[in-house]
Amino acid sequence: MQNTEQFYQFDEEFRDTIATVDEKGKRIWIFPKMPKGVLHNKRIIVSIILLSLFFVGPFLTWDGHPFLLFNIFERKFILFGQIFWPQDFIILAISLIAFFVFTILFTVVFGRIWCGWACPQTLFMEMVFRKIEYWIEGDANQQRKLKVAPWTGDKIRKKTSKQIIFVLISLLIAHTAMAYLIGIDAVLHIIQQPPTEHLAGFTGLLAFTGIFYFVFAWFREQACIAVCPYGRLQGVLLDKNSIVVAYDWLRGEPRSKIKRNEVQNIKGDCIDCKLCVHVCPTGIDIRNGTQLECVNCTACIDVCDDVMVKINKPKGLIRFASFNSIASKTQKLFNTRVIAYSFVLLGLLSLLSFLIFTRSIVETTLLKVPGTTFQKTDDQHITNLYTIEFVNKSNIILPVTLKLIEPKNATLELAGGDKMNLEPGALLKKVMIIKLNADDIRSVKTNVKVEVWINGKLEETVKSKFIGPVY
């Protein structure tokens, strides 16, 4: 009971600083101890899989098209081989909303586990750049000593080689990221040509490289703490049933140090070794409770378990757990919020599935040419000028035929004929003239309906208005 009261008292204390900034507002550089352990090994496996997918992704194709492409410049998106255009904005918007709701639901249940196990920022920082730093400069204590050491040949060699490798990896990441935006073929074409031939692309690659190098070489954990809004969302999304990396204060308090080879501890299991603080990549003390800086990287769990084994105590003093599972020994995953978010997510996914499965493979838009009015011909016919635009959302060539069904006695004239072939993933715009006998005009605006046929099958019907005089 006393332990619980102590925790509640501490939990109510106000903390107005973050672990990486001192009381004067100056940044505290973090030198985390090299992590190791069962969970860290699992994170390495997950990281290898995810990073492999990231670097291989631009080379994957489906029916001759990239498997994933986010070309914001040409407003063309390819997801799992399916092409999406601005006309599919509703599908993309619902997809983003569904992803956001899923993120909320996942956070409500499992906390910030995404950040520690799958976020690109953490993957590259902890599993690539930090590993290289350990390899060149050594563990935390060696890095501290190297920082304050005079500039000898050995220090210059280590610092220079590290920065060169950081720049090269940033270049690789930048080219891969650019490949997701404009396609791997376009990136290869840019790097094979002189910079003056593709100045915009070359500038973009330099900008991406500079950003990645800045983030991973200097900004580091500040991206998670000061920039990313996800950490701050925890305060809204997490509750006492959310599973996070947590310290079992009931078992660990009160803390007490033990002497070497001492295995009995009449107080709490925490021996205040502070290794959980030394290994944390954001410099926090997990024993202070859930904090916005914690990215659930599990490094503190591994190092604490190692200490518990050495002093003959059970593992799990720091573990994945919720506040309630520690305080009351019960874990309740499904509560009102989780159920509500689940229903919302299910509804969004159902709507998204319906829109995708009923999505037309051709998007047709028929509009009168802006600024034009009707024209009267010598043979007493009235003509209107239209633009008709086709977007082929499929990966195959589509033969398209147009049929004018309304007005009944009107004729349709299309440049090149009313039959055409749409290239895969292409946009085609043509000018079209509709001609109607003046005697058949009964109102200023007459309905126009044009059928779009593909391979002998009616795909859709587009509508517009025919403007003409009334006699």
GUPAKOL-373392 format. One line per field, with one value per residue (C-alpha): residue number from 1; residue in one letter; x, y, z. Coordinates in Angstrom, 3 decimals, padded with zeros to 6 digits. Layout:
REM residues N
n NUM:...
res a:...
X X:...
Y Y:...
Z Z:...
***
This chain:
REM residues 471
n 1:2:3:4:5:6:7:8:9:10:11:12:13:14:15:16:17:18:19:20:21:22:23:24:25:26:27:28:29:30:31:32:33:34:35:36:37:38:39:40:41:42:43:44:45:46:47:48:49:50:51:52:53:54:55:56:57:58:59:60:61:62:63:64:65:66:67:68:69:70:71:72:73:74:75:76:77:78:79:80:81:82:83:84:85:86:87:88:89:90:91:92:93:94:95:96:97:98:99:100:101:102:103:104:105:106:107:108:109:110:111:112:113:114:115:116:117:118:119:120:121:122:123:124:125:126:127:128:129:130:131:132:133:134:135:136:137:138:139:140:141:142:143:144:145:146:147:148:149:150:151:152:153:154:155:156:157:158:159:160:161:162:163:164:165:166:167:168:169:170:171:172:173:174:175:176:177:178:179:180:181:182:183:184:185:186:187:188:189:190:191:192:193:194:195:196:197:198:199:200:201:202:203:204:205:206:207:208:209:210:211:212:213:214:215:216:217:218:219:220:221:222:223:224:225:226:227:228:229:230:231:232:233:234:235:236:237:238:239:240:241:242:243:244:245:246:247:248:249:250:251:252:253:254:255:256:257:258:259:260:261:262:263:264:265:266:267:268:269:270:271:272:273:274:275:276:277:278:279:280:281:282:283:284:285:286:287:288:289:290:291:292:293:294:295:296:297:298:299:300:301:302:303:304:305:306:307:308:309:310:311:312:313:314:315:316:317:318:319:320:321:322:323:324:325:326:327:328:329:330:331:332:333:334:335:336:337:338:339:340:341:342:343:344:345:346:347:348:349:350:351:352:353:354:355:356:357:358:359:360:361:362:363:364:365:366:367:368:369:370:371:372:373:374:375:376:377:378:379:380:381:382:383:384:385:386:387:388:389:390:391:392:393:394:395:396:397:398:399:400:401:402:403:404:405:406:407:408:409:410:411:412:413:414:415:416:417:418:419:420:421:422:423:424:425:426:427:428:429:430:431:432:433:434:435:436:437:438:439:440:441:442:443:444:445:446:447:448:449:450:451:452:453:454:455:456:457:458:459:460:461:462:463:464:465:466:467:468:469:470:471
res m:q:n:t:e:q:f:y:q:f:d:e:e:f:r:d:t:i:a:t:v:d:e:k:g:k:r:i:w:i:f:p:k:m:p:k:g:v:l:h:n:k:r:i:i:v:s:i:i:l:l:s:l:f:f:v:g:p:f:l:t:w:d:g:h:p:f:l:l:f:n:i:f:e:r:k:f:i:l:f:g:q:i:f:w:p:q:d:f:i:i:l:a:i:s:l:i:a:f:f:v:f:t:i:l:f:t:v:v:f:g:r:i:w:c:g:w:a:c:p:q:t:l:f:m:e:m:v:f:r:k:i:e:y:w:i:e:g:d:a:n:q:q:r:k:l:k:v:a:p:w:t:g:d:k:i:r:k:k:t:s:k:q:i:i:f:v:l:i:s:l:l:i:a:h:t:a:m:a:y:l:i:g:i:d:a:v:l:h:i:i:q:q:p:p:t:e:h:l:a:g:f:t:g:l:l:a:f:t:g:i:f:y:f:v:f:a:w:f:r:e:q:a:c:i:a:v:c:p:y:g:r:l:q:g:v:l:l:d:k:n:s:i:v:v:a:y:d:w:l:r:g:e:p:r:s:k:i:k:r:n:e:v:q:n:i:k:g:d:c:i:d:c:k:l:c:v:h:v:c:p:t:g:i:d:i:r:n:g:t:q:l:e:c:v:n:c:t:a:c:i:d:v:c:d:d:v:m:v:k:i:n:k:p:k:g:l:i:r:f:a:s:f:n:s:i:a:s:k:t:q:k:l:f:n:t:r:v:i:a:y:s:f:v:l:l:g:l:l:s:l:l:s:f:l:i:f:t:r:s:i:v:e:t:t:l:l:k:v:p:g:t:t:f:q:k:t:d:d:q:h:i:t:n:l:y:t:i:e:f:v:n:k:s:n:i:i:l:p:v:t:l:k:l:i:e:p:k:n:a:t:l:e:l:a:g:g:d:k:m:n:l:e:p:g:a:l:l:k:k:v:m:i:i:k:l:n:a:d:d:i:r:s:v:k:t:n:v:k:v:e:v:w:i:n:g:k:l:e:e:t:v:k:s:k:f:i:g:p:v:y
X 000.000:002.844:004.475:001.256:000.878:004.470:003.869:000.704:002.493:005.329:002.912:001.306:004.603:005.031:007.823:008.481:011.686:012.712:015.644:017.750:017.588:019.115:017.583:019.255:017.718:020.963:020.865:022.240:023.964:022.892:025.464:023.293:024.924:025.022:021.813:021.749:019.346:016.473:014.141:016.945:017.772:014.130:014.186:017.240:015.346:012.310:014.578:016.389:013.058:011.607:014.772:015.131:011.571:012.313:015.381:013.915:010.503:011.343:012.550:009.340:006.899:003.432:002.393:005.207:004.343:005.997:004.521:004.518:004.747:003.808:004.356:002.983:004.478:002.355:-000.446:-000.085:-000.115:000.399:-000.458:000.198:000.226:-003.064:-002.959:-004.781:-005.308:-006.640:-010.066:-009.684:-009.181:-012.088:-010.413:-007.058:-008.722:-010.633:-007.438:-005.609:-008.469:-008.587:-004.819:-005.149:-007.944:-005.902:-002.952:-005.210:-006.610:-003.169:-001.828:-004.755:-004.028:-000.260:001.115:004.044:005.346:005.263:007.989:010.401:009.862:008.739:009.196:011.803:013.355:014.075:015.073:017.722:018.889:019.210:019.807:022.025:023.650:024.016:025.454:028.074:028.894:029.403:031.580:033.859:033.884:033.007:030.412:029.009:031.982:034.439:032.355:032.346:036.105:036.596:034.453:036.568:039.894:042.329:042.294:044.849:045.272:043.176:040.287:040.380:040.365:037.386:035.330:036.036:035.352:032.095:030.847:031.817:029.854:026.909:026.905:027.060:024.153:022.185:022.806:021.476:018.375:017.776:017.942:015.610:013.120:013.232:012.572:009.277:008.333:009.346:010.170:013.445:013.892:013.728:016.226:018.655:018.316:019.119:022.240:023.530:023.348:025.303:023.656:023.043:020.775:018.441:018.996:015.668:016.167:019.790:018.798:016.075:018.520:020.975:018.193:017.016:020.584:021.174:017.954:018.666:022.263:021.178:018.523:020.631:024.017:022.955:019.224:018.722:016.286:015.068:013.019:010.967:010.900:010.540:009.129:007.021:003.497:002.890:004.633:002.410:-000.665:000.115:-001.183:-004.572:-004.660:-003.139:-005.134:-004.407:-005.188:-002.719:000.230:003.510:007.070:006.463:008.352:006.731:006.914:005.095:007.857:010.780:010.189:011.734:015.013:018.231:021.757:023.449:027.053:028.865:027.932:025.006:021.896:019.439:017.561:015.055:013.617:012.414:013.914:015.302:018.940:019.138:021.913:020.567:021.467:017.919:018.758:022.205:020.849:017.878:018.348:016.279:017.889:014.820:014.341:011.542:011.041:009.437:006.499:005.307:006.896:006.553:010.234:009.781:009.637:009.143:012.496:012.704:016.421:015.619:013.745:016.750:019.284:017.028:016.337:020.086:020.546:017.696:019.294:022.603:021.004:018.747:015.512:012.662:012.777:010.144:010.794:010.544:008.261:005.377:002.442:-000.370:-000.840:-003.812:-002.045:000.651:-001.574:-004.415:-002.841:-005.579:-005.289:-008.348:-007.712:-011.272:-012.901:-015.385:-012.785:-011.221:-014.611:-015.704:-012.513:-012.806:-016.311:-015.235:-012.256:-014.433:-016.869:-014.091:-012.527:-015.914:-016.506:-012.988:-013.429:-016.728:-015.172:-012.190:-014.210:-016.775:-014.130:-014.394:-011.298:-011.860:-012.665:-014.361:-015.030:-017.136:-017.152:-017.999:-014.938:-014.762:-015.575:-017.339:-020.965:-023.033:-022.258:-024.722:-023.706:-024.818:-027.027:-029.119:-027.414:-026.239:-022.898:-021.311:-017.624:-016.619:-013.485:-013.638:-010.940:-010.189:-008.056:-007.100:-006.773:-005.797:-002.514:-003.737:-004.643:-008.369:-010.304:-012.952:-016.010:-018.348:-022.083:-024.237:-027.675:-029.116:-030.241:-031.774:-031.114:-027.689:-024.395:-021.003:-017.740:-014.489:-011.024:-009.622:-012.995:-015.183:-012.990:-009.649:-007.163:-006.235:-002.697:-002.186:-002.217:-002.476:-004.551:-006.099:-007.864:-009.745:-011.969:-015.490:-018.246:-021.950:-024.216:-028.008:-030.631:-031.923:-035.532:-034.972:-033.941:-036.741:-034.869:-031.757:-030.170:-030.588:-029.356:-026.409:-025.618:-022.638:-022.018:-018.478:-018.085:-015.015:-014.620:-018.308:-019.348:-020.947:-018.525:-020.187:-022.398:-021.226:-023.529:-023.358:-025.528:-026.077:-026.533:-028.586:-031.069:-034.817:-036.920
Y 000.000:002.330:001.683:002.543:005.798:006.729:006.184:008.250:011.032:011.012:010.726:014.005:015.903:018.471:018.011:020.986:019.847:017.060:014.742:016.154:019.827:021.288:023.984:026.695:025.354:023.914:020.533:017.550:015.216:011.623:008.813:005.707:002.492:-000.180:-002.239:-006.006:-008.738:-010.887:-008.056:-006.140:-009.195:-009.399:-005.715:-006.363:-009.056:-006.789:-003.923:-006.052:-007.105:-003.576:-001.899:-004.581:-003.898:-000.158:-000.480:-003.206:-001.506:000.804:-002.172:-004.179:-004.034:-005.312:-005.662:-003.347:-000.658:000.136:-001.738:001.502:005.047:008.358:010.794:014.007:015.997:014.287:013.509:009.818:007.189:003.453:001.274:-002.465:-002.211:-000.302:003.202:006.020:009.510:012.780:011.566:008.853:011.445:010.097:006.664:008.139:010.386:007.504:005.417:008.130:008.507:004.725:004.682:007.507:005.698:002.483:004.416:005.759:002.302:000.698:003.408:003.103:-000.620:-000.936:002.562:003.820:000.441:001.655:004.183:001.656:-001.182:000.170:003.955:004.775:007.415:004.841:002.091:004.177:005.979:003.016:000.145:001.833:005.110:004.279:000.843:002.461:004.882:002.009:000.219:003.213:005.091:002.354:002.211:005.180:005.764:005.592:008.089:010.518:010.266:010.728:013.859:015.664:014.239:016.488:016.331:013.612:011.628:008.800:011.129:012.806:009.407:008.155:011.330:011.753:008.136:008.193:011.330:010.052:006.841:008.893:010.987:007.892:006.239:009.499:009.534:005.985:006.817:009.991:008.148:005.447:007.994:009.862:006.575:006.266:009.736:009.683:006.019:004.114:004.547:008.332:008.307:006.104:008.421:011.456:009.964:008.757:012.252:015.419:017.533:020.347:018.059:017.449:020.389:020.035:016.323:016.829:019.619:017.443:014.602:016.986:018.434:014.970:013.920:017.040:016.546:012.894:013.625:016.495:014.366:011.273:012.873:015.766:016.196:012.534:011.874:015.485:014.462:012.187:014.535:018.021:017.526:014.381:015.033:011.350:011.435:014.264:012.408:009.769:012.078:012.040:008.491:006.434:005.344:003.094:-000.022:000.792:-001.591:000.323:-000.172:000.213:-000.077:-002.253:000.211:-002.148:-004.677:-002.312:000.300:001.316:001.223:000.236:-000.441:-003.760:-004.653:-006.912:-010.609:-009.649:-011.533:-010.691:-007.437:-006.782:-003.764:-003.443:-005.358:-002.200:-001.793:001.713:000.745:003.328:001.102:001.625:005.340:004.803:002.590:004.816:006.535:009.522:009.767:009.246:007.293:004.828:004.493:007.939:006.538:006.915:009.942:011.528:010.792:007.024:005.299:001.781:000.616:-002.003:-001.359:-000.752:-004.073:-006.027:-004.374:-004.662:-008.339:-008.918:-007.268:-009.266:-012.517:-011.505:-010.796:-013.873:-011.941:-012.644:-010.871:-008.324:-005.480:-003.370:-004.947:-004.419:-003.755:-001.319:000.800:-001.299:-004.608:-003.488:-001.750:-004.280:-007.319:-007.291:-006.483:-005.291:-004.763:-004.146:-001.060:001.474:003.487:000.444:-000.919:002.484:002.958:-000.628:-000.022:003.224:001.480:-001.415:001.033:002.911:-000.301:-001.525:001.752:001.687:-001.893:-001.002:001.993:-000.035:-003.004:-000.771:001.591:002.214:001.368:004.490:007.921:010.135:013.861:015.786:019.592:022.457:024.386:027.413:030.751:029.281:029.557:027.828:028.256:028.269:026.512:027.253:024.159:025.424:023.303:024.432:023.173:023.093:022.527:020.144:018.670:015.018:013.579:009.914:008.453:004.807:003.475:-000.011:-001.567:-002.618:-000.918:-000.198:000.219:002.906:003.714:006.688:006.674:009.790:008.775:012.187:014.430:011.868:013.519:014.975:013.875:013.562:014.473:013.569:014.339:011.048:009.285:008.024:004.955:005.170:003.163:004.294:003.496:001.907:004.485:007.305:010.448:011.357:014.629:015.328:018.006:016.957:018.705:017.917:019.096:019.439:020.648:024.067:022.868:020.194:022.664:023.223:025.033:027.046:024.014:020.502:017.407:015.608:011.962:010.096:006.399:005.097:001.514:-000.663:-003.999:-003.986:-003.344:-000.164:001.267:004.575:007.399:011.007:014.013:017.666:020.433:021.621:025.378:026.768:029.453:029.035:029.860
Z 000.000:000.869:-002.526:-004.334:-002.398:-003.172:-006.871:-006.887:-005.046:-007.585:-010.474:-009.461:-009.457:-012.227:-014.745:-017.005:-018.699:-021.040:-020.546:-023.385:-022.338:-019.172:-016.973:-019.081:-022.287:-023.614:-025.282:-023.371:-025.828:-025.249:-025.185:-024.724:-023.613:-026.319:-025.979:-026.032:-025.031:-026.236:-027.226:-028.897:-031.006:-032.043:-032.951:-035.118:-037.031:-037.504:-038.587:-041.160:-042.673:-042.763:-044.045:-046.722:-047.857:-047.923:-050.141:-052.368:-052.723:-055.667:-057.715:-057.254:-060.161:-060.957:-064.599:-065.607:-063.048:-059.715:-056.789:-054.772:-056.130:-054.523:-057.372:-055.894:-058.775:-061.437:-058.956:-059.657:-056.924:-057.227:-054.249:-054.520:-058.303:-058.559:-060.074:-058.302:-059.717:-058.265:-059.384:-056.720:-054.004:-051.953:-051.809:-050.795:-048.217:-046.618:-046.653:-044.717:-042.255:-041.752:-041.174:-038.649:-036.788:-036.823:-035.352:-032.597:-031.864:-031.881:-029.562:-027.157:-026.777:-027.260:-026.670:-028.714:-029.828:-033.468:-032.661:-031.213:-033.665:-037.054:-037.340:-040.042:-037.786:-035.061:-037.470:-039.179:-036.044:-033.692:-036.088:-038.684:-037.645:-033.951:-034.780:-036.999:-034.195:-031.745:-034.305:-034.915:-031.598:-029.106:-026.325:-024.404:-022.095:-024.981:-026.955:-024.018:-023.655:-027.392:-027.394:-024.790:-026.001:-027.912:-031.696:-032.320:-035.502:-034.067:-033.186:-036.602:-038.301:-036.291:-036.587:-040.292:-041.225:-039.255:-040.972:-044.423:-043.826:-042.506:-045.693:-047.924:-046.108:-046.277:-050.036:-050.315:-048.268:-050.302:-053.632:-052.345:-051.022:-054.342:-056.169:-054.280:-055.552:-059.217:-059.878:-059.908:-063.686:-063.377:-060.496:-062.435:-065.424:-063.241:-061.687:-065.049:-066.554:-065.686:-062.935:-065.431:-067.467:-064.510:-062.218:-060.373:-059.714:-058.692:-056.306:-054.821:-054.159:-052.513:-050.347:-049.260:-048.496:-046.411:-044.462:-043.673:-042.721:-040.452:-038.732:-038.141:-037.514:-035.286:-034.629:-033.681:-030.809:-031.003:-034.051:-031.781:-028.801:-030.290:-033.802:-034.037:-032.686:-031.997:-028.612:-027.433:-028.621:-026.020:-023.318:-025.037:-026.365:-023.563:-020.560:-017.596:-019.650:-022.463:-022.672:-022.607:-021.383:-017.651:-014.386:-011.720:-008.832:-006.460:-006.820:-007.272:-004.549:-002.261:-004.147:-002.433:-003.527:-002.773:-002.428:-004.843:-004.426:-002.165:-003.274:-000.489:-000.631:002.142:000.302:-003.302:-006.211:-007.865:-006.845:-008.371:-010.785:-013.269:-016.220:-017.551:-017.768:-019.303:-022.081:-022.988:-026.395:-025.209:-021.789:-019.584:-016.383:-017.067:-013.311:-013.386:-015.350:-018.942:-020.607:-024.026:-024.782:-024.412:-027.794:-026.381:-027.740:-024.903:-024.250:-020.576:-020.377:-021.666:-019.387:-016.314:-016.989:-017.179:-013.775:-012.245:-013.393:-011.798:-008.401:-008.551:-008.936:-011.395:-014.727:-015.642:-013.198:-016.345:-018.924:-021.326:-019.011:-018.289:-015.184:-014.094:-014.686:-012.256:-009.718:-009.596:-011.309:-013.961:-017.641:-019.567:-023.260:-024.413:-022.952:-024.283:-026.196:-027.834:-028.880:-030.247:-032.283:-033.538:-034.872:-036.541:-038.137:-039.294:-040.879:-042.682:-043.960:-045.198:-047.049:-048.462:-049.672:-051.355:-053.154:-054.345:-055.606:-057.366:-058.744:-062.466:-064.482:-066.600:-065.256:-067.843:-067.550:-070.078:-069.880:-072.171:-073.233:-070.903:-072.504:-075.546:-076.577:-079.244:-082.939:-085.822:-089.033:-092.567:-092.642:-089.679:-087.052:-083.618:-082.329:-078.871:-078.154:-075.348:-073.839:-072.868:-070.623:-069.989:-067.221:-067.590:-064.037:-065.156:-066.275:-069.733:-073.009:-073.116:-076.407:-075.848:-077.934:-077.396:-078.097:-077.937:-076.633:-075.781:-077.492:-079.801:-083.144:-082.273:-083.767:-082.130:-083.805:-082.078:-083.364:-084.615:-084.476:-081.642:-081.112:-079.312:-077.279:-073.791:-072.742:-069.289:-066.520:-069.051:-069.294:-072.657:-073.421:-076.661:-078.138:-079.091:-081.059:-080.637:-083.424:-083.141:-085.613:-084.573:-084.974:-082.297:-079.611:-077.082:-074.287:-073.627:-071.928:-073.243:-071.434:-072.992:-072.245:-073.676:-073.056:-072.646:-073.895:-073.261:-075.011:-075.876:-072.262:-070.990:-068.423:-067.513:-068.740:-068.587:-068.655:-069.622:-071.052:-074.628:-074.890:-077.733:-078.807:-078.421:-081.500
***
